[in-house]
């Protein structure tokens, strides 16, 4: 079903491939694709973008401890996060997937960057 679902993020002629996890928040996000979202740096650790509508938190864990390469959803603020560094356990953080290719490009995003996100076939 969804165990091999991947999405691609395209920006500045780079492509980043994310293998998505199979749970309600990830499925909710995938159903909204394609999207073009502005990402900006936050805390020298992640790139974030606020979603127009919150994702479902059904069956979500109480929080997560992200590591470099994680695509996550921070439910208290309603934002996506692309981590390029490890971070502490964060209540309300839901891991959506893990970068398989192109992780180094995330940290290279300068200023605010528009990222096109689509489901791969």
HELIX and SHEET records of a PDB file:
HELIX    1   1 UNK A   24  UNK A   31  1                                   8    
HELIX    2   2 UNK A  104  UNK A  108  1                                   5    
SHEET    1   A 9 UNK A   6  UNK A  11  0                                        
SHEET    2   A 9 UNK A  14  UNK A  20 -1                                        
SHEET    3   A 9 UNK A  93  UNK A 101 -1                                        
SHEET    4   A 9 UNK A  70  UNK A  74 -1                                        
SHEET    5   A 9 UNK A  79  UNK A  83 -1                                        
SHEET    6   A 9 UNK A  46  UNK A  50 -1                                        
SHEET    7   A 9 UNK A  35  UNK A  42 -1                                        
SHEET    8   A 9 UNK A 113  UNK A 119 -1                                        
SHEET    9   A 9 UNK A   6  UNK A  11 -1                                        
SHEET    1   B 2 UNK A  63  UNK A  65  0                                        
SHEET    2   B 2 UNK A  89  UNK A  91 -1                                        
END                                                                             
